Amino acid sequence: MAEPDDRVSGLLREILSEMNERLRLFEQRLKHYDLRIAELARADERAGRLMAVQGVSPLTATALIAAVGRQPTVL
């Protein structure tokens, strides 16, 4: 481990270390959610059809499905 820089206070060093840890955890959570979204997209026929369009990712496909909702029922 590198020697601490005397130009940076101990408090600032502690805050930056905590922020770094929070960022690392946040990135892990994002990765986890990306994997979950990809799994949901693979299991959904509608998402599969949307992802067949060039440039449509699992995130875009599932977001579009969520925004549009279900197909209307015929009365």
N, C-alpha and C positions, 0 to 999 in steps of 0.2 A: 504494500500500500504506500502511496506517495506521502511525503511529508506535508502537513497542513501548511497552507499559505498564510503567513501572518497578516497579510493585507485584508483577509476576509475574517470577519468576526466568527466566533464559535456559534453564536445564535444564527447568523446567516447560513453557515455551513449546515447546521441542524435543520433549518427550514428547507434548504435546497435538497438535502438528503431525503427528507420526508416527501417533498414534492416529487422527487425522482421515483420513490417507491410507489406513490399513488399513481403516477403515470404508467409505471410498469404493470401494476394491477389492472388499471383501466385498459391497457392494450391487451392484456390476457383475456379480460372479459369480452372485449370487442371480437377477438379471435374466436372465442367460444360461441358468441352469438352468430357470427358469420357461418360457422360450421352448422349450427342449428338451422339457420335459414336455408342453407344449401340442402340439408336433409329434408326439410319441409318441401322445398321446391322439387326435389327429385321424386317425392312421393305424391305430388299433385299433378294430375294430367294437364290441367289448364296451364300451370307454370311451365310444364314441359313444352307445350305448344308455343308459349310466349318465348321461351329460351331458344327455340329453333330459329328465331329471328336474330340475325347478326347484331351483336352489341347489347342484347338483353341478358342481363346477369340474373342470378337467383334473387338478389336483393330487389332489382327492378321488377321482376316478374311477381314476386310475392307482394311487393308494395302496390302494384297495379291491381292485383286480385283483391287486396284488402281495401283499396280505395273504391273500386267499382262494386264490390260486394257480390252477392249471389245473383244468379239468373232469376228474373222474375217468374213467378208461377202463373200458369194460365188458369184463369177462373172459368 
